[in-house]
Amino acid sequence: MDETLPPRLHYTDEFIRETLKLVHTIAMVGASNNTSRPSFLVLKYLMGRGYRVFAINPGLAGGTIAGAPVYARLSDVPEPVDMVDIFRNSAAAGDVVDEALQLVPLPKVIWMQLSVRHDAAAARAQAQGVRVIMDRCPKIEFGRLSGESGWNGLNSRILSSRKPIMAKGSVQKRRL
């Protein structure tokens, strides 16, 4: 084991479930229009689950990604966002968190994607009452907690005798 890596963060399923239920609008920083990039896939997935998503990418501002409007920076989004989803590397995450903490009202959640972790920035956000999740993917967590991952043969660690409620087109909608 590499001693330079920080220990893996632990979040309870209930904390993640509550967080995903708390959120309705998401600003995705680092969104890409490249259909093979994870940020594109996550953006499209979250929109398909009923979340309103705004893409943040200065190079694509004024356009759309999978139907989501693209803005150059968080402060350009014309309405409050519940969650800032960071698809940037750990070194850039601190600046993104600081930008998010300038928003009025503050986002309820700052979510740093897989392998993205900035403990000092997380502490600054938590000190202002913002929920922080690091080194996780909301697409993966939503799929796991909703049981949707099990449709693909993945073990979600969630057992239920409940039959999933399917929306039109066999797409699970915000039921966790």
Residue pairs with C-beta under 8 A, 6 or more apart in sequence:
6 117
6 119
8 135
9 117
9 134
9 135
9 136
11 133
11 136
13 145
13 157
13 158
16 133
16 136
16 141
16 145
17 145
17 176
19 109
19 111
19 131
19 133
20 138
20 141
20 142
20 145
20 174
20 176
21 174
21 176
22 82
22 108
22 109
22 131
23 51
23 82
23 83
23 108
23 109
24 51
24 52
24 82
25 51
25 52
25 53
25 54
25 79
25 80
25 81
25 82
25 83
26 46
26 51
26 52
26 53
26 54
26 81
26 82
26 83
26 84
26 85
26 138
27 53
27 54
27 56
27 71
27 74
27 77
27 81
27 83
27 84
27 85
27 100
27 107
28 39
28 42
28 43
28 46
28 53
28 54
28 55
28 56
28 68
28 85
28 87
29 56
29 74
29 84
29 85
29 86
29 87
29 88
29 96
30 39
30 56
30 57
30 86
30 87
30 88
31 39
31 40
31 43
31 55
31 56
31 57
31 60
31 65
31 68
31 70
31 87
32 39
32 40
32 57
32 65
32 87
33 40
33 57
33 60
33 63
33 65
34 40
35 41
38 87
38 113
38 137
39 87
39 113
40 65
40 66
41 139
42 85
42 87
42 113
42 137
42 138
42 139
43 53
43 55
43 65
43 66
43 68
44 66
45 139
45 142
46 53
46 138
46 139
46 142
47 53
47 66
47 67
47 68
48 171
49 142
49 171
49 172
49 173
49 174
50 173
50 174
51 174
53 68
54 68
54 69
54 70
54 71
54 77
54 81
55 64
55 65
55 68
55 69
55 70
55 71
56 70
56 71
56 72
56 73
56 74
56 77
57 65
57 70
57 72
58 72
58 73
60 70
61 70
61 71
61 72
61 76
62 70
63 70
64 70
71 77
73 99
74 81
74 84
74 96
74 99
74 100
74 102
74 103
75 99
75 102
75 103
80 103
80 105
80 107
81 103
81 107
82 107
82 108
82 109
83 107
83 108
83 109
83 110
83 111
83 138
84 96
84 97
84 100
84 107
84 109
84 110
84 111
85 111
85 113
85 138
86 93
86 96
86 97
86 110
86 111
86 112
86 113
86 116
87 113
87 116
88 96
88 116
89 116
90 112
90 115
90 116
90 117
90 118
93 112
93 116
93 117
93 118
93 121
94 118
94 120
94 121
96 121
97 110
97 118
97 121
97 122
97 124
97 125
98 121
98 124
100 106
100 107
100 110
100 125
100 130
101 124
101 125
101 128
101 130
106 128
106 129
106 130
107 130
108 130
108 131
109 130
109 131
109 132
109 133
110 122
110 125
110 130
110 131
110 132
110 133
111 132
111 133
111 134
111 136
111 138
112 118
112 122
112 132
112 133
112 134
112 135
112 136
113 135
113 136
113 137
114 135
114 136
114 137
114 140
115 135
116 134
116 135
117 134
117 135
118 134
119 134
122 132
122 134
125 132
126 132
140 149
142 148
142 176
143 149
143 154
143 156
144 154
144 156
144 157
144 158
145 156
145 158
145 176
146 164
146 172
146 175
146 176
147 156
147 158
147 160
147 162
147 164
147 172
148 164
148 172
149 155
149 156
150 156
150 158
151 164
164 172
164 175
165 172
165 175
166 172
167 173
